Amino acid sequence: DEGLVDATDRHAAFLRAVIARQAELVARWQCVGFVHGVLNTDNTLVSGETIDYGPCAFLDGYHPDTVFSSIDHHGRYRFAHQPAIIQWNLARFAEALVPLLSEDETTAVALANEALDGFAPLYRSHWLSGMKAKLGMEGEAPGDLELVRDLLSAMAERRADFTTTFRALSEGREPEGLGDWLPRWLERLGGGRSTPEDTLRRMRAVNPAVIPRNHRVEEVLASAECGDLGPFHDFVAALRRPFDPEPGHTVYTEPPPPDFTGYCTFCGT
């Protein structure tokens, strides 16, 4: 970023820019149900890109404490904890920059802490904006955050499939088990300026129908190990069009079978 090079406080500006990019990145993860799996500091890139995701997986049935990685016995990298882990990693990054922030250590630490304090509000803003887009909610209204949280709570209670729940809403279908949440959501949408058709169209543009489902990943890996790469290429073709799958790829929109439970991932895979 050329602006950082010319900034009078370029090291502090650099730290703030890294924090901003990480806040946006992890918010995007949370909005699509992505679990990185091993968020060590060496797996966090200053450019705000996802790297080194060997044990990653996508949520099927939603629960905030979902863990996939075989080494994460205590849930340190569980789905809901990813923003806190990224913030912890950023604190370690800020510590490394302290000697560059100011010749006075007290001033340098204060600058680092000030920058780090900006992570949480940035993350919350990106996350809420992303979730509201998934739900077609325009503008600002009292209770928006509560409405999103109540949906997630209802989903967690019955382990509703993360992807198909949002996709169903974007296609005008009513997922089961949402109780009185649906009327509240529909009332909120009624306050927007868009037509119902436009709202659903915008929702479909941000709610994928196809994700790399864990059971499908295992299927294509098993086929590849037997020398058949056909399923792999078909799967990749489907993933290239996550929001508007071709008719022949609708099989990839389906959730896993009921007996596909306890999925576990491993580093290096």
C-alpha positions as a Markdown table, in Angstrom:
| # | Residue | x | y | z |
|---|---|---|---|---|
| 1 | Asp | 0.0 | 0.0 | 0.0 |
| 2 | Glu | 1.7 | 3.2 | -1.2 |
| 3 | Gly | -0.2 | 5.2 | 1.4 |
| 4 | Leu | 1.5 | 3.3 | 4.2 |
| 5 | Val | 4.9 | 4.1 | 2.8 |
| 6 | Asp | 4.3 | 7.8 | 2.8 |
| 7 | Ala | 2.5 | 7.9 | 6.2 |
| 8 | Thr | 4.3 | 9.9 | 8.9 |
| 9 | Asp | 3.4 | 7.0 | 11.3 |
| 10 | Arg | 3.8 | 4.3 | 8.8 |
| 11 | His | 4.6 | 1.5 | 11.3 |
| 12 | Ala | 1.4 | 2.3 | 13.3 |
| 13 | Ala | -0.5 | 2.7 | 10.1 |
| 14 | Phe | 0.8 | -0.7 | 8.9 |
| 15 | Leu | -0.4 | -2.3 | 12.2 |
| 16 | Arg | -3.9 | -0.7 | 11.8 |
| 17 | Ala | -4.1 | -1.9 | 8.2 |
| 18 | Val | -3.2 | -5.4 | 9.2 |
| 19 | Ile | -5.8 | -5.4 | 12.0 |
| 20 | Ala | -8.5 | -4.1 | 9.6 |
| 21 | Arg | -7.8 | -6.8 | 7.1 |
| 22 | Gln | -7.8 | -9.5 | 9.7 |
| 23 | Ala | -11.1 | -8.3 | 11.1 |
| 24 | Glu | -12.7 | -8.4 | 7.6 |
| 25 | Leu | -11.3 | -11.8 | 6.9 |
| 26 | Val | -12.5 | -13.6 | 10.0 |
| 27 | Ala | -15.9 | -12.0 | 9.6 |
| 28 | Arg | -16.1 | -13.5 | 6.2 |
| 29 | Trp | -15.2 | -16.9 | 7.7 |
| 30 | Gln | -18.0 | -16.6 | 10.2 |
| 31 | Cys | -20.5 | -15.7 | 7.6 |
| 32 | Val | -19.9 | -18.8 | 5.5 |
| 33 | Gly | -19.3 | -21.3 | 8.3 |
| 34 | Phe | -15.6 | -21.8 | 7.6 |
| 35 | Val | -13.5 | -23.3 | 10.4 |
| 36 | His | -9.7 | -22.8 | 9.8 |
| 37 | Gly | -8.7 | -25.4 | 12.4 |
| 38 | Val | -5.2 | -24.3 | 13.4 |
| 39 | Leu | -4.9 | -20.6 | 13.8 |
| 40 | Asn | -1.4 | -20.4 | 15.1 |
| 41 | Thr | 0.4 | -17.1 | 14.6 |
| 42 | Asp | 2.4 | -18.5 | 11.6 |
| 43 | Asn | -0.9 | -19.2 | 9.9 |
| 44 | Thr | -2.0 | -15.6 | 9.9 |
| 45 | Leu | -1.0 | -13.6 | 6.9 |
| 46 | Val | -0.5 | -9.8 | 7.2 |
| 47 | Ser | -2.2 | -9.3 | 3.8 |
| 48 | Gly | -5.5 | -10.7 | 5.2 |
| 49 | Glu | -5.6 | -13.9 | 3.1 |
| 50 | Thr | -6.4 | -17.4 | 4.3 |
| 51 | Ile | -3.3 | -19.6 | 4.4 |
| 52 | Asp | -2.2 | -23.0 | 5.8 |
| 53 | Tyr | -5.6 | -24.4 | 6.3 |
| 54 | Gly | -4.8 | -28.1 | 6.3 |
| 55 | Pro | -7.4 | -29.2 | 8.9 |
| 56 | Cys | -10.0 | -26.8 | 7.8 |
| 57 | Ala | -13.7 | -27.7 | 7.2 |
| 58 | Phe | -17.1 | -26.1 | 6.6 |
| 59 | Leu | -19.9 | -26.3 | 9.1 |
| 60 | Asp | -22.7 | -28.8 | 8.3 |
| 61 | Gly | -25.0 | -28.7 | 11.4 |
| 62 | Tyr | -24.5 | -25.4 | 13.0 |
| 63 | His | -23.1 | -25.0 | 16.5 |
| 64 | Pro | -20.7 | -22.2 | 17.7 |
| 65 | Asp | -18.4 | -24.7 | 19.5 |
| 66 | Thr | -17.8 | -26.9 | 16.4 |
| 67 | Val | -14.3 | -28.3 | 16.2 |
| 68 | Phe | -12.9 | -30.4 | 13.4 |
| 69 | Ser | -9.1 | -30.6 | 13.9 |
| 70 | Ser | -7.8 | -33.7 | 15.6 |
| 71 | Ile | -5.3 | -31.8 | 17.6 |
| 72 | Asp | -7.7 | -29.2 | 19.0 |
| 73 | His | -8.8 | -31.2 | 22.1 |
| 74 | His | -9.8 | -28.1 | 24.1 |
| 75 | Gly | -11.6 | -26.1 | 21.4 |
| 76 | Arg | -9.1 | -23.3 | 21.2 |
| 77 | Tyr | -9.8 | -23.0 | 17.5 |
| 78 | Arg | -13.5 | -23.7 | 17.6 |
| 79 | Phe | -15.8 | -21.8 | 15.2 |
| 80 | Ala | -17.0 | -19.2 | 17.6 |
| 81 | His | -13.5 | -18.5 | 19.0 |
| 82 | Gln | -11.9 | -17.6 | 15.7 |
| 83 | Pro | -12.3 | -13.8 | 16.1 |
| 84 | Ala | -10.7 | -14.0 | 19.6 |
| 85 | Ile | -7.8 | -16.1 | 18.3 |
| 86 | Ile | -7.1 | -13.7 | 15.5 |
| 87 | Gln | -7.1 | -10.8 | 17.9 |
| 88 | Trp | -4.6 | -12.8 | 20.1 |
| 89 | Asn | -2.4 | -13.4 | 17.1 |
| 90 | Leu | -2.6 | -9.7 | 16.2 |
| 91 | Ala | -1.4 | -8.8 | 19.8 |
| 92 | Arg | 1.7 | -10.9 | 19.2 |
| 93 | Phe | 2.3 | -9.2 | 15.9 |
| 94 | Ala | 1.9 | -5.8 | 17.6 |
| 95 | Glu | 4.5 | -6.8 | 20.3 |
| 96 | Ala | 7.0 | -7.5 | 17.5 |
| 97 | Leu | 6.4 | -4.0 | 16.1 |
| 98 | Val | 6.8 | -2.2 | 19.4 |
| 99 | Pro | 10.4 | -1.2 | 18.8 |
| 100 | Leu | 9.3 | 0.5 | 15.5 |
| 101 | Leu | 6.3 | 2.3 | 16.8 |
| 102 | Ser | 8.2 | 4.8 | 19.0 |
| 103 | Glu | 11.6 | 5.2 | 20.6 |
| 104 | Asp | 9.8 | 5.5 | 23.9 |
| 105 | Glu | 8.5 | 2.1 | 24.9 |
| 106 | Thr | 5.6 | 3.4 | 26.9 |
| 107 | Thr | 4.4 | 5.4 | 24.0 |
| 108 | Ala | 4.9 | 2.4 | 21.6 |
| 109 | Val | 2.9 | 0.1 | 23.8 |
| 110 | Ala | 0.1 | 2.7 | 24.1 |
| 111 | Leu | 0.0 | 3.0 | 20.2 |
| 112 | Ala | -0.1 | -0.8 | 19.9 |
| 113 | Asn | -2.9 | -1.1 | 22.4 |
| 114 | Glu | -4.9 | 1.7 | 20.7 |
| 115 | Ala | -4.6 | -0.1 | 17.4 |
| 116 | Leu | -5.6 | -3.5 | 18.9 |
| 117 | Asp | -8.7 | -1.9 | 20.6 |
| 118 | Gly | -10.0 | -1.2 | 17.1 |
| 119 | Phe | -10.2 | -4.9 | 16.1 |
| 120 | Ala | -13.4 | -5.8 | 18.0 |
| 121 | Pro | -15.6 | -3.0 | 16.6 |
| 122 | Leu | -14.3 | -3.5 | 13.1 |
| 123 | Tyr | -15.0 | -7.2 | 13.3 |
| 124 | Arg | -18.5 | -6.7 | 14.7 |
| 125 | Ser | -19.3 | -4.2 | 12.0 |
| 126 | His | -18.1 | -6.5 | 9.2 |
| 127 | Trp | -19.8 | -9.6 | 10.7 |
| 128 | Leu | -23.1 | -7.9 | 11.2 |
| 129 | Ser | -23.0 | -6.3 | 7.8 |
| 130 | Gly | -22.3 | -9.7 | 6.3 |
| 131 | Met | -25.1 | -11.5 | 8.2 |
| 132 | Lys | -27.6 | -8.8 | 7.4 |
| 133 | Ala | -26.7 | -9.2 | 3.7 |
| 134 | Lys | -27.3 | -12.9 | 4.0 |
| 135 | Leu | -30.7 | -12.2 | 5.4 |
| 136 | Gly | -31.6 | -9.4 | 3.0 |
| 137 | Met | -31.8 | -6.8 | 5.7 |
| 138 | Glu | -31.4 | -3.3 | 4.3 |
| 139 | Gly | -30.4 | -0.2 | 6.3 |
| 140 | Glu | -30.3 | 0.0 | 10.0 |
| 141 | Ala | -33.1 | -0.9 | 12.4 |
| 142 | Pro | -33.3 | -1.4 | 16.2 |
| 143 | Gly | -33.0 | -5.1 | 17.0 |
| 144 | Asp | -31.0 | -6.1 | 14.0 |
| 145 | Leu | -28.2 | -7.7 | 16.0 |
| 146 | Glu | -30.7 | -9.5 | 18.3 |
| 147 | Leu | -32.6 | -10.8 | 15.2 |
| 148 | Val | -29.3 | -12.3 | 13.8 |
| 149 | Arg | -28.3 | -13.8 | 17.1 |
| 150 | Asp | -31.7 | -15.3 | 17.7 |
| 151 | Leu | -31.6 | -17.0 | 14.4 |
| 152 | Leu | -28.2 | -18.5 | 15.2 |
| 153 | Ser | -29.4 | -19.6 | 18.6 |
| 154 | Ala | -32.4 | -21.4 | 17.0 |
| 155 | Met | -30.1 | -23.0 | 14.5 |
| 156 | Ala | -27.7 | -24.2 | 17.2 |
| 157 | Glu | -30.5 | -25.7 | 19.3 |
| 158 | Arg | -31.4 | -28.2 | 16.5 |
| 159 | Arg | -28.0 | -28.3 | 14.7 |
| 160 | Ala | -29.6 | -26.9 | 11.6 |
| 161 | Asp | -27.5 | -27.1 | 8.5 |
| 162 | Phe | -25.7 | -23.7 | 8.2 |
| 163 | Thr | -25.6 | -23.4 | 4.4 |
| 164 | Thr | -29.0 | -24.9 | 3.5 |
| 165 | Thr | -30.8 | -22.8 | 6.2 |
| 166 | Phe | -29.6 | -19.5 | 4.7 |
| 167 | Arg | -30.0 | -20.8 | 1.1 |
| 168 | Ala | -33.6 | -21.9 | 1.9 |
| 169 | Leu | -34.4 | -18.4 | 3.2 |
| 170 | Ser | -32.9 | -16.9 | 0.0 |
| 171 | Glu | -35.1 | -19.1 | -2.2 |
| 172 | Gly | -38.2 | -18.1 | -0.3 |
| 173 | Arg | -38.5 | -21.4 | 1.5 |
| 174 | Glu | -39.1 | -21.8 | 5.3 |
| 175 | Pro | -36.6 | -23.9 | 7.2 |
| 176 | Glu | -38.0 | -26.0 | 10.0 |
| 177 | Gly | -37.5 | -25.2 | 13.6 |
| 178 | Leu | -37.2 | -21.4 | 13.6 |
| 179 | Gly | -40.3 | -20.8 | 15.6 |
| 180 | Asp | -41.4 | -17.2 | 15.9 |
| 181 | Trp | -38.2 | -16.0 | 14.3 |
| 182 | Leu | -39.6 | -16.1 | 10.8 |
| 183 | Pro | -42.5 | -13.6 | 11.3 |
| 184 | Arg | -40.0 | -11.2 | 13.0 |
| 185 | Trp | -37.6 | -11.5 | 10.1 |
| 186 | Leu | -40.4 | -11.0 | 7.5 |
| 187 | Glu | -41.6 | -7.9 | 9.4 |
| 188 | Arg | -38.1 | -6.5 | 9.3 |
| 189 | Leu | -37.8 | -7.1 | 5.6 |
| 190 | Gly | -41.1 | -5.3 | 5.1 |
| 191 | Gly | -39.4 | -2.1 | 6.1 |
| 192 | Gly | -36.9 | -2.2 | 3.2 |
| 193 | Arg | -37.2 | -0.5 | -0.1 |
| 194 | Ser | -36.6 | -3.6 | -2.3 |
| 195 | Thr | -39.3 | -5.8 | -3.7 |
| 196 | Pro | -39.4 | -9.3 | -2.3 |
| 197 | Glu | -38.0 | -10.6 | -5.6 |
| 198 | Asp | -35.0 | -8.2 | -5.4 |
| 199 | Thr | -34.4 | -9.1 | -1.8 |
| 200 | Leu | -34.2 | -12.8 | -2.5 |
| 201 | Arg | -32.0 | -12.2 | -5.5 |
| 202 | Arg | -29.5 | -10.2 | -3.4 |
| 203 | Met | -29.6 | -13.0 | -0.8 |
| 204 | Arg | -28.9 | -15.7 | -3.3 |
| 205 | Ala | -25.8 | -13.7 | -4.4 |
| 206 | Val | -24.2 | -14.0 | -1.0 |
| 207 | Asn | -25.6 | -17.3 | 0.3 |
| 208 | Pro | -23.8 | -20.2 | -1.5 |
| 209 | Ala | -25.8 | -23.3 | -2.5 |
| 210 | Val | -22.5 | -25.2 | -3.0 |
| 211 | Ile | -19.7 | -25.4 | -0.5 |
| 212 | Pro | -16.9 | -28.0 | -0.2 |
| 213 | Arg | -19.0 | -30.3 | 1.9 |
| 214 | Asn | -16.9 | -32.5 | 4.1 |
| 215 | His | -18.5 | -35.8 | 3.0 |
| 216 | Arg | -18.0 | -34.8 | -0.7 |
| 217 | Val | -14.3 | -34.0 | 0.0 |
| 218 | Glu | -13.8 | -37.4 | 1.4 |
| 219 | Glu | -15.6 | -39.0 | -1.6 |
| 220 | Val | -13.4 | -37.3 | -4.1 |
| 221 | Leu | -10.2 | -38.0 | -2.1 |
| 222 | Ala | -11.2 | -41.7 | -2.0 |
| 223 | Ser | -11.8 | -41.8 | -5.7 |
| 224 | Ala | -8.5 | -40.0 | -6.4 |
| 225 | Glu | -6.6 | -42.5 | -4.3 |
| 226 | Cys | -8.0 | -45.2 | -6.5 |
| 227 | Gly | -6.8 | -43.4 | -9.6 |
| 228 | Asp | -10.2 | -41.8 | -10.6 |
| 229 | Leu | -10.0 | -38.0 | -10.8 |
| 230 | Gly | -13.3 | -37.6 | -12.5 |
| 231 | Pro | -15.3 | -36.9 | -9.3 |
| 232 | Phe | -12.6 | -34.4 | -8.3 |
| 233 | His | -12.9 | -32.4 | -11.5 |
| 234 | Asp | -16.7 | -32.5 | -11.3 |
| 235 | Phe | -16.6 | -31.2 | -7.7 |
| 236 | Val | -14.2 | -28.4 | -8.6 |
| 237 | Ala | -16.5 | -27.4 | -11.5 |
| 238 | Ala | -19.4 | -27.2 | -9.1 |
| 239 | Leu | -17.5 | -25.1 | -6.6 |
| 240 | Arg | -16.7 | -22.6 | -9.3 |
| 241 | Arg | -20.4 | -21.7 | -9.3 |
| 242 | Pro | -21.4 | -21.7 | -5.7 |
| 243 | Phe | -24.3 | -19.3 | -6.0 |
| 244 | Asp | -25.9 | -20.5 | -9.2 |
| 245 | Pro | -25.1 | -24.2 | -9.6 |
| 246 | Glu | -25.8 | -25.9 | -12.9 |
| 247 | Pro | -28.6 | -28.4 | -12.9 |
| 248 | Gly | -26.1 | -31.3 | -13.1 |
| 249 | His | -24.4 | -30.1 | -9.9 |
| 250 | Thr | -27.4 | -29.9 | -7.6 |
| 251 | Val | -26.2 | -33.1 | -5.8 |
| 252 | Tyr | -23.5 | -30.9 | -4.3 |
| 253 | Thr | -26.1 | -28.7 | -2.6 |
| 254 | Glu | -27.3 | -31.5 | -0.4 |
| 255 | Pro | -26.3 | -31.8 | 3.3 |
| 256 | Pro | -24.5 | -34.9 | 4.4 |
| 257 | Pro | -26.4 | -38.1 | 5.3 |
| 258 | Pro | -27.6 | -38.5 | 8.9 |
| 259 | Asp | -24.9 | -41.1 | 9.6 |
| 260 | Phe | -22.1 | -38.7 | 8.6 |
| 261 | Thr | -21.1 | -37.5 | 12.1 |
| 262 | Gly | -18.0 | -36.9 | 14.1 |
| 263 | Tyr | -16.0 | -35.6 | 11.1 |
| 264 | Cys | -12.3 | -35.1 | 12.0 |
| 265 | Thr | -9.6 | -33.3 | 10.1 |
| 266 | Phe | -5.8 | -33.6 | 10.3 |
| 267 | Cys | -2.9 | -31.2 | 9.8 |
| 268 | Gly | -1.3 | -31.7 | 6.4 |
| 269 | Thr | -4.5 | -32.8 | 4.6 |
